[in-house]
Amino acid sequence: MKSLRADVLFLQETHFRADHIPKFSNANYPTVYHSVNTEVKAKGVSILIS
């Protein structure tokens, strides 16, 4: 991710469950947002902002 030098990263198809979203810690991307589908473990998106 760092080699891309992106300010904002959009990760598609994350497949997280609503009750178990992993913790993401990265000094380059301290702000992270996750969107999950509460009905199935699919269609998830994560947004990382530097």
PDB file of N, H, CA, C and O in Angstrom:
ATOM      1  N   MET A   1       0.830  -1.193   0.000  1.00  0.00           N
ATOM      2  CA  MET A   1       0.000   0.000   0.000  1.00  0.00           C
ATOM      3  C   MET A   1       0.873   1.255   0.000  1.00  0.00           C
ATOM      4  O   MET A   1       0.565   2.242  -0.667  1.00  0.00           O
ATOM      5  N   LYS A   2       1.949   1.197   0.748  1.00  0.00           N
ATOM      6  H   LYS A   2       2.199   0.395   1.290  1.00  0.00           H
ATOM      7  CA  LYS A   2       2.797   2.375   0.843  1.00  0.00           C
ATOM      8  C   LYS A   2       3.435   2.716  -0.503  1.00  0.00           C
ATOM      9  O   LYS A   2       3.628   3.890  -0.819  1.00  0.00           O
ATOM     10  N   SER A   3       3.761   1.701  -1.289  1.00  0.00           N
ATOM     11  H   SER A   3       3.605   0.748  -1.032  1.00  0.00           H
ATOM     12  CA  SER A   3       4.397   1.955  -2.579  1.00  0.00           C
ATOM     13  C   SER A   3       3.453   2.653  -3.561  1.00  0.00           C
ATOM     14  O   SER A   3       3.908   3.294  -4.509  1.00  0.00           O
ATOM     15  N   LEU A   4       2.147   2.533  -3.338  1.00  0.00           N
ATOM     16  H   LEU A   4       1.777   2.013  -2.568  1.00  0.00           H
ATOM     17  CA  LEU A   4       1.173   3.217  -4.189  1.00  0.00           C
ATOM     18  C   LEU A   4       1.133   4.717  -3.910  1.00  0.00           C
ATOM     19  O   LEU A   4       0.723   5.500  -4.767  1.00  0.00           O
ATOM     20  N   ARG A   5       1.557   5.115  -2.720  1.00  0.00           N
ATOM     21  H   ARG A   5       1.890   4.480  -2.024  1.00  0.00           H
ATOM     22  CA  ARG A   5       1.547   6.517  -2.276  1.00  0.00           C
ATOM     23  C   ARG A   5       0.153   7.136  -2.390  1.00  0.00           C
ATOM     24  O   ARG A   5       0.003   8.300  -2.760  1.00  0.00           O
ATOM     25  N   ALA A   6      -0.841   6.350  -2.070  1.00  0.00           N
ATOM     26  H   ALA A   6      -0.719   5.404  -1.769  1.00  0.00           H
ATOM     27  CA  ALA A   6      -2.227   6.808  -2.162  1.00  0.00           C
ATOM     28  C   ALA A   6      -2.651   7.481  -0.859  1.00  0.00           C
ATOM     29  O   ALA A   6      -2.248   7.060   0.225  1.00  0.00           O
ATOM     30  N   ASP A   7      -3.461   8.522  -0.973  1.00  0.00           N
ATOM     31  H   ASP A   7      -3.788   8.864  -1.854  1.00  0.00           H
ATOM     32  CA  ASP A   7      -4.019   9.184   0.204  1.00  0.00           C
ATOM     33  C   ASP A   7      -5.255   8.462   0.719  1.00  0.00           C
ATOM     34  O   ASP A   7      -5.528   8.456   1.919  1.00  0.00           O
ATOM     35  N   VAL A   8      -6.005   7.850  -0.207  1.00  0.00           N
ATOM     36  H   VAL A   8      -5.783   7.855  -1.182  1.00  0.00           H
ATOM     37  CA  VAL A   8      -7.219   7.116   0.142  1.00  0.00           C
ATOM     38  C   VAL A   8      -7.193   5.775  -0.583  1.00  0.00           C
ATOM     39  O   VAL A   8      -6.934   5.718  -1.786  1.00  0.00           O
ATOM     40  N   LEU A   9      -7.462   4.694   0.151  1.00  0.00           N
ATOM     41  H   LEU A   9      -7.673   4.740   1.128  1.00  0.00           H
ATOM     42  CA  LEU A   9      -7.535   3.361  -0.438  1.00  0.00           C
ATOM     43  C   LEU A   9      -8.936   2.805  -0.239  1.00  0.00           C
ATOM     44  O   LEU A   9      -9.504   2.911   0.848  1.00  0.00           O
ATOM     45  N   PHE A  10      -9.487   2.221  -1.277  1.00  0.00           N
ATOM     46  H   PHE A  10      -9.026   2.135  -2.161  1.00  0.00           H
ATOM     47  CA  PHE A  10     -10.790   1.565  -1.217  1.00  0.00           C
ATOM     48  C   PHE A  10     -10.568   0.075  -1.433  1.00  0.00           C
ATOM     49  O   PHE A  10     -10.090  -0.335  -2.491  1.00  0.00           O
ATOM     50  N   LEU A  11     -10.909  -0.731  -0.444  1.00  0.00           N
ATOM     51  H   LEU A  11     -11.297  -0.397   0.415  1.00  0.00           H
ATOM     52  CA  LEU A  11     -10.753  -2.177  -0.547  1.00  0.00           C
ATOM     53  C   LEU A  11     -12.127  -2.799  -0.716  1.00  0.00           C
ATOM     54  O   LEU A  11     -12.994  -2.648   0.145  1.00  0.00           O
ATOM     55  N   GLN A  12     -12.322  -3.488  -1.810  1.00  0.00           N
ATOM     56  H   GLN A  12     -11.618  -3.610  -2.509  1.00  0.00           H
ATOM     57  CA  GLN A  12     -13.614  -4.118  -2.088  1.00  0.00           C
ATOM     58  C   GLN A  12     -13.603  -5.582  -1.672  1.00  0.00           C
ATOM     59  O   GLN A  12     -12.547  -6.195  -1.515  1.00  0.00           O
ATOM     60  N   GLU A  13     -14.794  -6.122  -1.499  1.00  0.00           N
ATOM     61  H   GLU A  13     -15.652  -5.624  -1.627  1.00  0.00           H
ATOM     62  CA  GLU A  13     -14.985  -7.544  -1.188  1.00  0.00           C
ATOM     63  C   GLU A  13     -14.181  -7.980   0.030  1.00  0.00           C
ATOM     64  O   GLU A  13     -13.403  -8.931  -0.037  1.00  0.00           O
ATOM     65  N   THR A  14     -14.375  -7.277   1.144  1.00  0.00           N
ATOM     66  H   THR A  14     -15.007  -6.504   1.198  1.00  0.00           H
ATOM     67  CA  THR A  14     -13.624  -7.594   2.348  1.00  0.00           C
ATOM     68  C   THR A  14     -14.167  -8.814   3.100  1.00  0.00           C
ATOM     69  O   THR A  14     -13.408  -9.468   3.815  1.00  0.00           O
ATOM     70  N   HIS A  15     -15.432  -9.132   2.962  1.00  0.00           N
ATOM     71  H   HIS A  15     -16.048  -8.601   2.381  1.00  0.00           H
ATOM     72  CA  HIS A  15     -16.056 -10.329   3.549  1.00  0.00           C
ATOM     73  C   HIS A  15     -15.907 -10.413   5.066  1.00  0.00           C
ATOM     74  O   HIS A  15     -15.640 -11.486   5.607  1.00  0.00           O
ATOM     75  N   PHE A  16     -16.080  -9.281   5.751  1.00  0.00           N
ATOM     76  H   PHE A  16     -16.296  -8.409   5.311  1.00  0.00           H
ATOM     77  CA  PHE A  16     -16.077  -9.279   7.214  1.00  0.00           C
ATOM     78  C   PHE A  16     -17.487  -9.517   7.727  1.00  0.00           C
ATOM     79  O   PHE A  16     -18.464  -9.134   7.082  1.00  0.00           O
ATOM     80  N   ARG A  17     -17.590 -10.141   8.875  1.00  0.00           N
ATOM     81  H   ARG A  17     -16.797 -10.452   9.399  1.00  0.00           H
ATOM     82  CA  ARG A  17     -18.884 -10.271   9.538  1.00  0.00           C
ATOM     83  C   ARG A  17     -19.110  -9.036  10.380  1.00  0.00           C
ATOM     84  O   ARG A  17     -18.154  -8.420  10.852  1.00  0.00           O
ATOM     85  N   ALA A  18     -20.353  -8.671  10.572  1.00  0.00           N
ATOM     86  H   ALA A  18     -21.129  -9.171  10.189  1.00  0.00           H
ATOM     87  CA  ALA A  18     -20.680  -7.467  11.350  1.00  0.00           C
ATOM     88  C   ALA A  18     -20.226  -7.590  12.796  1.00  0.00           C
ATOM     89  O   ALA A  18     -19.896  -6.585  13.426  1.00  0.00           O
ATOM     90  N   ASP A  19     -20.204  -8.798  13.328  1.00  0.00           N
ATOM     91  H   ASP A  19     -20.472  -9.615  12.816  1.00  0.00           H
ATOM     92  CA  ASP A  19     -19.798  -8.990  14.720  1.00  0.00           C
ATOM     93  C   ASP A  19     -18.301  -9.258  14.877  1.00  0.00           C
ATOM     94  O   ASP A  19     -17.820  -9.420  15.999  1.00  0.00           O
ATOM     95  N   HIS A  20     -17.556  -9.308  13.764  1.00  0.00           N
ATOM     96  H   HIS A  20     -17.947  -9.176  12.853  1.00  0.00           H
ATOM     97  CA  HIS A  20     -16.126  -9.582  13.859  1.00  0.00           C
ATOM     98  C   HIS A  20     -15.355  -8.822  12.775  1.00  0.00           C
ATOM     99  O   HIS A  20     -14.882  -9.410  11.803  1.00  0.00           O
ATOM    100  N   ILE A  21     -15.240  -7.510  12.963  1.00  0.00           N
ATOM    101  H   ILE A  21     -15.624  -7.032  13.752  1.00  0.00           H
ATOM    102  CA  ILE A  21     -14.461  -6.683  12.048  1.00  0.00           C
ATOM    103  C   ILE A  21     -13.057  -6.585  12.619  1.00  0.00           C
ATOM    104  O   ILE A  21     -12.892  -6.142  13.756  1.00  0.00           O
ATOM    105  N   PRO A  22     -12.036  -6.986  11.861  1.00  0.00           N
ATOM    106  CA  PRO A  22     -10.677  -6.962  12.408  1.00  0.00           C
ATOM    107  C   PRO A  22     -10.182  -5.542  12.665  1.00  0.00           C
ATOM    108  O   PRO A  22     -10.595  -4.590  12.002  1.00  0.00           O
ATOM    109  N   LYS A  23      -9.305  -5.428  13.627  1.00  0.00           N
ATOM    110  H   LYS A  23      -8.970  -6.201  14.165  1.00  0.00           H
ATOM    111  CA  LYS A  23      -8.687  -4.134  13.917  1.00  0.00           C
ATOM    112  C   LYS A  23      -7.548  -3.934  12.927  1.00  0.00           C
ATOM    113  O   LYS A  23      -6.742  -4.838  12.711  1.00  0.00           O
ATOM    114  N   PHE A  24      -7.483  -2.768  12.336  1.00  0.00           N
ATOM    115  H   PHE A  24      -8.138  -2.033  12.512  1.00  0.00           H
ATOM    116  CA  PHE A  24      -6.445  -2.442  11.378  1.00  0.00           C
ATOM    117  C   PHE A  24      -5.674  -1.251  11.910  1.00  0.00           C
ATOM    118  O   PHE A  24      -6.246  -0.182  12.124  1.00  0.00           O
ATOM    119  N   SER A  25      -4.386  -1.428  12.123  1.00  0.00           N
ATOM    120  H   SER A  25      -3.921  -2.296  11.949  1.00  0.00           H
ATOM    121  CA  SER A  25      -3.587  -0.300  12.592  1.00  0.00           C
ATOM    122  C   SER A  25      -2.374  -0.151  11.677  1.00  0.00           C
ATOM    123  O   SER A  25      -1.583  -1.076  11.497  1.00  0.00           O
ATOM    124  N   ASN A  26      -2.259   1.036  11.111  1.00  0.00           N
ATOM    125  H   ASN A  26      -2.902   1.788  11.257  1.00  0.00           H
ATOM    126  CA  ASN A  26      -1.164   1.351  10.221  1.00  0.00           C
ATOM    127  C   ASN A  26      -0.892   2.840  10.369  1.00  0.00           C
ATOM    128  O   ASN A  26      -1.809   3.656  10.277  1.00  0.00           O
ATOM    129  N   ALA A  27       0.355   3.190  10.596  1.00  0.00           N
ATOM    130  H   ALA A  27       1.100   2.527  10.671  1.00  0.00           H
ATOM    131  CA  ALA A  27       0.707   4.594  10.808  1.00  0.00           C
ATOM    132  C   ALA A  27       0.425   5.446   9.578  1.00  0.00           C
ATOM    133  O   ALA A  27       0.137   6.636   9.709  1.00  0.00           O
ATOM    134  N   ASN A  28       0.503   4.865   8.391  1.00  0.00           N
ATOM    135  H   ASN A  28       0.737   3.899   8.285  1.00  0.00           H
ATOM    136  CA  ASN A  28       0.248   5.610   7.159  1.00  0.00           C
ATOM    137  C   ASN A  28      -1.240   5.840   6.911  1.00  0.00           C
ATOM    138  O   ASN A  28      -1.615   6.791   6.227  1.00  0.00           O
ATOM    139  N   TYR A  29      -2.088   4.974   7.464  1.00  0.00           N
ATOM    140  H   TYR A  29      -1.783   4.200   8.020  1.00  0.00           H
ATOM    141  CA  TYR A  29      -3.539   5.072   7.274  1.00  0.00           C
ATOM    142  C   TYR A  29      -4.233   4.954   8.628  1.00  0.00           C
ATOM    143  O   TYR A  29      -4.798   3.906   8.944  1.00  0.00           O
ATOM    144  N   PRO A  30      -4.195   6.019   9.430  1.00  0.00           N
ATOM    145  CA  PRO A  30      -4.768   5.942  10.778  1.00  0.00           C
ATOM    146  C   PRO A  30      -6.297   5.949  10.825  1.00  0.00           C
ATOM    147  O   PRO A  30      -6.881   5.533  11.826  1.00  0.00           O
ATOM    148  N   THR A  31      -6.953   6.415   9.759  1.00  0.00           N
ATOM    149  H   THR A  31      -6.478   6.752   8.946  1.00  0.00           H
ATOM    150  CA  THR A  31      -8.416   6.464   9.731  1.00  0.00           C
ATOM    151  C   THR A  31      -8.938   5.364   8.828  1.00  0.00           C
ATOM    152  O   THR A  31      -8.592   5.299   7.649  1.00  0.00           O
ATOM    153  N   VAL A  32      -9.780   4.491   9.392  1.00  0.00           N
ATOM    154  H   VAL A  32     -10.061   4.544  10.350  1.00  0.00           H
ATOM    155  CA  VAL A  32     -10.301   3.347   8.642  1.00  0.00           C
ATOM    156  C   VAL A  32     -11.807   3.263   8.852  1.00  0.00           C
ATOM    157  O   VAL A  32     -12.290   3.366   9.980  1.00  0.00           O
ATOM    158  N   TYR A  33     -12.535   3.077   7.776  1.00  0.00           N
ATOM    159  H   TYR A  33     -12.142   2.993   6.860  1.00  0.00           H
ATOM    160  CA  TYR A  33     -13.981   2.868   7.830  1.00  0.00           C
ATOM    161  C   TYR A  33     -14.303   1.534   7.165  1.00  0.00           C
ATOM    162  O   TYR A  33     -13.726   1.192   6.133  1.00  0.00           O
ATOM    163  N   HIS A  34     -15.230   0.781   7.765  1.00  0.00           N
ATOM    164  H   HIS A  34     -15.699   1.060   8.604  1.00  0.00           H
ATOM    165  CA  HIS A  34     -15.659  -0.496   7.214  1.00  0.00           C
ATOM    166  C   HIS A  34     -17.165  -0.464   6.990  1.00  0.00           C
ATOM    167  O   HIS A  34     -17.915   0.083   7.798  1.00  0.00           O
ATOM    168  N   SER A  35     -17.585  -1.045   5.904  1.00  0.00           N
ATOM    169  H   SER A  35     -16.975  -1.489   5.248  1.00  0.00           H
ATOM    170  CA  SER A  35     -19.006  -1.241   5.635  1.00  0.00           C
ATOM    171  C   SER A  35     -19.216  -2.737   5.456  1.00  0.00           C
ATOM    172  O   SER A  35     -18.528  -3.380   4.663  1.00  0.00           O
ATOM    173  N   VAL A  36     -20.168  -3.285   6.195  1.00  0.00           N
ATOM    174  H   VAL A  36     -20.727  -2.763   6.839  1.00  0.00           H
ATOM    175  CA  VAL A  36     -20.432  -4.724   6.112  1.00  0.00           C
ATOM    176  C   VAL A  36     -21.903  -4.967   5.838  1.00  0.00           C
ATOM    177  O   VAL A  36     -22.756  -4.146   6.176  1.00  0.00           O
ATOM    178  N   ASN A  37     -22.188  -6.089   5.228  1.00  0.00           N
ATOM    179  H   ASN A  37     -21.495  -6.756   4.954  1.00  0.00           H
ATOM    180  CA  ASN A  37     -23.552  -6.524   5.003  1.00  0.00           C
ATOM    181  C   ASN A  37     -23.948  -7.380   6.201  1.00  0.00           C
ATOM    182  O   ASN A  37     -23.303  -8.392   6.475  1.00  0.00           O
ATOM    183  N   THR A  38     -24.987  -6.990   6.910  1.00  0.00           N
ATOM    184  H   THR A  38     -25.510  -6.168   6.687  1.00  0.00           H
ATOM    185  CA  THR A  38     -25.370  -7.702   8.129  1.00  0.00           C
ATOM    186  C   THR A  38     -26.040  -9.047   7.857  1.00  0.00           C
ATOM    187  O   THR A  38     -26.142  -9.877   8.760  1.00  0.00           O
ATOM    188  N   GLU A  39     -26.496  -9.273   6.632  1.00  0.00           N
ATOM    189  H   GLU A  39     -26.414  -8.599   5.898  1.00  0.00           H
ATOM    190  CA  GLU A  39     -27.199 -10.517   6.333  1.00  0.00           C
ATOM    191  C   GLU A  39     -26.252 -11.638   5.892  1.00  0.00           C
ATOM    192  O   GLU A  39     -26.455 -12.797   6.253  1.00  0.00           O
ATOM    193  N   VAL A  40     -25.248 -11.305   5.135  1.00  0.00           N
ATOM    194  H   VAL A  40     -25.084 -10.364   4.842  1.00  0.00           H
ATOM    195  CA  VAL A  40     -24.294 -12.310   4.654  1.00  0.00           C
ATOM    196  C   VAL A  40     -22.881 -11.760   4.761  1.00  0.00           C
ATOM    197  O   VAL A  40     -22.674 -10.550   4.847  1.00  0.00           O
ATOM    198  N   LYS A  41     -21.904 -12.676   4.755  1.00  0.00           N
ATOM    199  H   LYS A  41     -22.072 -13.659   4.686  1.00  0.00           H
ATOM    200  CA  LYS A  41     -20.505 -12.264   4.843  1.00  0.00           C
ATOM    201  C   LYS A  41     -19.988 -11.974   3.436  1.00  0.00           C
ATOM    202  O   LYS A  41     -19.145 -12.706   2.918  1.00  0.00           O
ATOM    203  N   ALA A  42     -20.486 -10.918   2.827  1.00  0.00           N
ATOM    204  H   ALA A  42     -21.171 -10.323   3.248  1.00  0.00           H
ATOM    205  CA  ALA A  42     -20.101 -10.532   1.465  1.00  0.00           C
ATOM    206  C   ALA A  42     -20.399  -9.056   1.276  1.00  0.00           C
ATOM    207  O   ALA A  42     -21.009  -8.419   2.134  1.00  0.00           O
ATOM    208  N   LYS A  43     -19.967  -8.526   0.158  1.00  0.00           N
ATOM    209  H   LYS A  43     -19.472  -9.043  -0.539  1.00  0.00           H
ATOM    210  CA  LYS A  43     -20.273  -7.147  -0.244  1.00  0.00           C
ATOM    211  C   LYS A  43     -19.687  -6.103   0.697  1.00  0.00           C
ATOM    212  O   LYS A  43     -20.222  -4.998   0.795  1.00  0.00           O
ATOM    213  N   GLY A  44     -18.609  -6.427   1.385  1.00  0.00           N
ATOM    214  H   GLY A  44     -18.174  -7.324   1.305  1.00  0.00           H
ATOM    215  CA  GLY A  44     -18.000  -5.488   2.299  1.00  0.00           C
ATOM    216  C   GLY A  44     -17.004  -4.565   1.608  1.00  0.00           C
ATOM    217  O   GLY A  44     -16.430  -4.906   0.573  1.00  0.00           O
ATOM    218  N   VAL A  45     -16.812  -3.392   2.200  1.00  0.00           N
ATOM    219  H   VAL A  45     -17.278  -3.115   3.040  1.00  0.00           H
ATOM    220  CA  VAL A  45     -15.872  -2.404   1.686  1.00  0.00           C
ATOM    221  C   VAL A  45     -15.139  -1.790   2.870  1.00  0.00           C
ATOM    222  O   VAL A  45     -15.725  -1.556   3.928  1.00  0.00           O
ATOM    223  N   SER A  46     -13.845  -1.532   2.676  1.00  0.00           N
ATOM    224  H   SER A  46     -13.369  -1.722   1.817  1.00  0.00           H
ATOM    225  CA  SER A  46     -13.059  -0.800   3.667  1.00  0.00           C
ATOM    226  C   SER A  46     -12.454   0.423   2.986  1.00  0.00           C
ATOM    227  O   SER A  46     -12.039   0.365   1.828  1.00  0.00           O
ATOM    228  N   ILE A  47     -12.410   1.524   3.719  1.00  0.00           N
ATOM    229  H   ILE A  47     -12.747   1.572   4.660  1.00  0.00           H
ATOM    230  CA  ILE A  47     -11.813   2.761   3.224  1.00  0.00           C
ATOM    231  C   ILE A  47     -10.719   3.154   4.200  1.00  0.00           C
ATOM    232  O   ILE A  47     -10.971   3.305   5.396  1.00  0.00           O
ATOM    233  N   LEU A  48      -9.504   3.322   3.692  1.00  0.00           N
ATOM    234  H   LEU A  48      -9.299   3.200   2.721  1.00  0.00           H
ATOM    235  CA  LEU A  48      -8.361   3.718   4.499  1.00  0.00           C
ATOM    236  C   LEU A  48      -7.930   5.104   4.067  1.00  0.00           C
ATOM    237  O   LEU A  48      -7.747   5.359   2.877  1.00  0.00           O
ATOM    238  N   ILE A  49      -7.767   6.005   5.033  1.00  0.00           N
ATOM    239  H   ILE A  49      -7.916   5.798   6.000  1.00  0.00           H
ATOM    240  CA  ILE A  49      -7.435   7.398   4.734  1.00  0.00           C
ATOM    241  C   ILE A  49      -6.147   7.774   5.455  1.00  0.00           C
ATOM    242  O   ILE A  49      -5.987   7.516   6.648  1.00  0.00           O
ATOM    243  N   SER A  50      -5.230   8.391   4.706  1.00  0.00           N
ATOM    244  H   SER A  50      -5.360   8.600   3.737  1.00  0.00           H
ATOM    245  CA  SER A  50      -3.952   8.787   5.322  1.00  0.00           C
ATOM    246  C   SER A  50      -4.087  10.120   6.022  1.00  0.00           C
ATOM    247  O   SER A  50      -3.118  10.615   6.598  1.00  0.00           O
TER     248      SER A  50
END
